[in-house]
Amino acid sequence: MQPIKKIITIKKAKSSQDLIKENVPKYLNQILHVNLQTHGYGTFKKRWISSAEDLTFSFVVTKDATHRMMLIRLSMILYKTLSFFKEDCLIKPPNDIHTKKGKLAGILIEEITLNHDTYWVCGIGINRSLKSDSPFKSDALKREFTKKEILD
């Protein structure tokens, strides 16, 4: 996976994932962070409920691994990152980070082919607020950690 070159933040969008997909390869190796995502989604297009407190972002990289390998890479990176902020994290295959209290983060990876080039568009949602209207139990990072600290 290539290194991320830049973080771009926008105030509001339907979905960071859709924005990236509409602009491949413009955002290649850049993170697109959306402060308020109104129509986020996860695997199988399941709605990802988020608020302005949550951290939602996507990025696109050139495909250099299988979907499974990319998911393992991202799961390990996200696990190591979130473990720094919350001790009881664990990877819940295939694409979530949980604690004993519930879901802390999710990963979405979609393949895009454009002009004979293939890319992975990767979306990450991290709870910084508890989800009372979600059918799943959730957990959240303490808000003492800023979005920038987590992204960095």
Disulfide bonds with the S-S distance in Angstrom:
none
